[in-house]
Amino acid sequence: MTTTQTHRHIADPTEKYFKLNTGTTIPAIGLGTWLSEPEQVKNAVKEALKIGYRHIDTATIYGNEDSIGDAIQESDVPRSEIFLTSKLWCNSHRPEDVLPALNKSLEKLKTDYLDMYYMHWPVALKPGSVLFPKDENGHGVADPLGTDYVVTWMAMERLFKDTKKVRNIGVSNFTVGQLNRLLKNSEIVPAATQVELHPYDTRGDIRELAKDHGIHVTAYSPFGNLNPTYKDKLKEKGIKGRLIDDPVVKRIAEKYNATPNQILISLQIALGNSVIPKSIHAERIRENFTIIVLDVEDVFALSKLNKNAQFNTAEGTFGSDFAPKE
């Protein structure tokens, strides 16, 4: 099914935006670019912009900012029409490293501002030229100074207040405890929080906290365990198959003559979240750019699938010493 078909349950994705607490807007559907190789992502971004996407998400650690910058420059879409995001990586959490890190991202993306700059994780790694310093066990090496993410956020606040290089600042992969602590010790409320969200992990706690404080939620990995990074975690989470093959998801997809992917993307939008599905394939990029207006009972049925199965965690990404703490 494509966005050109007529059906009472199809909305125009180019007209769907959410308002941020800064007054700016964020497109409901964006293109995620995690685990996309540079040449692949360049073609994917060009295809996405041609289709109508206006929200492109990347990060320093993805290693593809150069390619995304090239794709935007080579497209026919003005930079002013694109909601472009990137993320501060963990080896640049010391306050003096935050602006230089942003400047490097801007240079690679070939732009003079970001629409959103996230703190990628509330974790400070050892500063230096190595993005992911690791010990002999392959675990992340912490910043010897133990830089607090609240201190890093204060440096990000200065970017927002004192420069024209970021239109919004936000956080990513924060727990409820971490976000609560940040809110109690900061001047600027994050414009958005980016978290893993799908029916197997609905994250009601963080969505409720965000709503209470006017923080927008962006969902990544909306297909759950489709991501190859999560393969080894399925058994320990008690999940036997892929989310897109779940009988409830498939039944609802059949009801709307849609794909499971389209249903899972549309669920996040129905919940008030923007969503950034990742793909490098033109057909899938086009397929994902479809909003199905779900009936209330279907939103409820999908939400009942919750297993609290969060796959992308600090323990898994950085090692046991980086377990989430307030």
N, C-alpha and C positions, 0 to 999 in steps of 0.2 A: 504494500500500500504506500502511496506517495502523498505528499501534501496537496496535490492538485485534485484528489478525489473528493467527491461531495458526500458528506455524511453528517448527520446531526451531531455527532460526537467529536468532530474534528475542529480544532481551533487553529487560528493563524499564528504560528510561532513568532513571526516577525513583529507581531503587535503585543506580545506578552513580555512585560517588564515588571520588576519589583522595585519599590522605592526604598532607598537606604536612609539611615538616620542623618545623613549629611544633605539630603535633598536630591541627590543624584539617583539615577536609576541603573539597574543591572538587568541585562537580558536573561530571560528565564532559562534558555538553553545555551550552553557554551560547548566548546570543543576542548576536551581534556587531552593533554599531550604527554602524560607520564608514560614511560616505557616506549616512547616513539623515537626511532632513529632519526638523525638530522634530515636526511634526504626524504625519507618517508613523511616526516612531519611537515616539511615544506610543501609538498604536494597536497597533504591533507588540509593544511590551513588554507591554501589557495582554493581548493575545492569547496571547503566549508564557507568561505567568504562569498564565493560565487553562488552558492545555494541560498545564502541569506543569514548565516550565522554572523553574529556581531559581538560575541563574547568568546575570547580566546584565553585559555589558562595555561601558564607554564611556571617554571621555577628554575632557579640557578642550578639545583642538583640534577635536573633533567638533562642538562647538557645540550639543549636544542634552541636556546634563545636566539642564536645567530640565524638559524634557519627560519624561525618564525618571523624575525625581523625582515629577512629577505622576502618571505612570502607576502607579508603585508605591503612592502614597498612595491612588489611586482603585481599586486592586485589592483583592481579599479576602485576599490573602496577607500574613501578618505579615512585617514587615521582618526579623525574626530568622531567617526561613526562606530568605532570599534572600542568595546570595553576590554581592555588588555590588562591582564594581571600577571604578576610574578611573585616570588617568595624569597624572603631573606633566609639564607641557609645557616645552619647551626654553627659553622666555624667563624661566623661574623657577628656573634652576639655581644661582644664588648661594645660599649657605646661609640668608641672611636672608629669602629669597623663598619658601622651600620650605613653611613652615607657613602663611603667608598664602595661597599657591596652594591648598593642601589645604583650608583653611577656605572658600575661594570654591567649591570643588567640593562640599563638604559642604552649604553653604547652597543651592546650586542643586539638589542631589539630595535636599534636605530630609531629611537624616539626620545623626546625630551620629557616625557611624563608617563606614569602608569595610572590607570584608573583604579587599581587596587594593588596594594603591597601588603602581603601577608607575612607574619612570622610563621615559618613553615612548621616548626616544632618548638615546644617550650623546653628545649634541650640545648645546652651550650657545649659544643665540641671544642677541642683544642684549636686555637687560631693558627692560621698559616696558609700556605698555598695548596695544601692537600684538603680537598673538600670533605672527605670522609676518613679522617685518621683512625686507624684500627690497631688493636693490640694483637698479640699472637693468637688469640682465640677468635679473631675476626669481629670483635666487639668495638663499638665506638670508644674513642679516648676523650674523656671529659676535659673541658677547659680547666686548667689547674687553678684558676682564680674562682671557679665556681660561679660564674656570672649568672645572676638571677634574671629570669625572663621578665620580671617587672622592670628591672633596670634597662633591659633591651627595649621594652615597650616604651619607656620614657624617651629613648633615643628616636624611636619611630614617631612618637608624638611630635618631636621637634621637626622631623621631616615634613609632617603634615602642616605644622604651624608656620614654619620658617622658610619653606621652599615651595616652589610650584611644581615639584617633581612627582608628587603623589596626590591624587584626588581623594583617595580613601585609604585607610589602613585597617587591617584585620588580622585575625589569628587563624591558625590551622592546627588540627590535631590536639586541641586542648581538652582536658577532662572538665567535668563540672567543677571540681574543686579548684583546679587551676584557673578557670575562667572567673570563678567567684573571687578568688584572691586577687586576680588582676583588676577586676572591677573596683575592689575596695582600696586599691593602691595606685590608681591611675586618674588622670585628668580627662582623657578622651575615651569614650566608650567605643570599642571596636565597631566598625561599620558592618562587618560580616565575620562569621566563623565558618571555616570550611572543614567538614567532617565526613567520614565514611558513613553512608546512609543507604539502606536498602531494606526490604521487608524482613530479612533475617536479623537485622539489627536496626531497629527503628529509632534508637537514641532519644526516647521521649524526655529523658532528664535534661539533656543539653538543649533540646529544642524548646522546652518550657522555659529554661533559664534565659535563653536568647530572646524569646518572645517578651519576657518580663522586662528586659532591658533595651528593647528596640534594636536588637542585633539580628541582621539577616543571616540565614543559613544557606550555605551552598553545599550540595551533596556531591561527593565524588564516589567512584565505584558503585554506581546505582545498580549494577548487575550482580553485586556481591561476589561470590566465589568464581566468577568467570575469569577474574584476573589471575594469570599464572603465578603471581607472587603468593597467592593464597593456597595453592594446591596442597601443600604439606599440612595445612591447618584444618582441613576438612574433617578428618577423622576425630581429632581432639575436640572439635566443636560439635560432634555428633551429627554432622551433616553428610548424607550419603550421596547426594547428587547436586547438580547445578541449579541455581535459583531459577533460571529461565526454563528449566524442565519441571519445576514444581507444578503439581496438578492444578492448584488454585490459580497460579499465574497463567498457565496454558488455557484453562477454562475461560478466564476473563479475556484473554487475548482473542479467543475464538468468538466470544460474544461481540466484540467490536471489529471483527475482521482485521485485527492488528497483529503485530509481532509481540512476543513477550518483552523484547527490548523496549518497544514503544510504550507498553503498559507500565514498565518499571520507571521509565523516564517521566511519564505523565503522572505517576503516583507522587513523585517528589514535588512537582508543580502544584498538584492538588493540595498538598500539605503546606504550600507557601514557600517552598524552597526552590532556588535556582539549582540547576543540575548540569554537570560537565562530563557527559559520557565520552570515553576515549575511543577513537577508531582511526585507522589509516586507510581504510578502504572506501572508495567513493560511494559505492552503493549503500554501505552501512551508514556512512556519514549522512547521506540523504535520508535514509530510513529513520535514523535517530532524530531528525529534525521534524518531528511530527508530534503534536500534542493531542492526545485523546482526552476528551472531557469525561472523566469517569463518574459514574453514578456513586452516590454516597455509600451504598451497600458494598460496592466493589473496593472502595478505599478502605472500608472497615475490614473486609475479608483479607485484603493484602496485609493490613497492619497486624492482624491476628497471627500471622506467620512468624512473628518475632521470636528469635531464639537467643537474643543477646549475643549474637555471633559477630563480634568485631574482629576482623582479621588483621587490619593494619594498626599495630600497636607499638608503643615506644619499646616495649620489651623485645618484640620481634625485629624492629628496625635497628635498634642500637645495642641490644643485649640486656641482660637481667638487671644490671646496675642502673638502667635508665627507666625502671618501672615508674609509671606516673605517680607523682607526688604533688601535694598542694604547694 
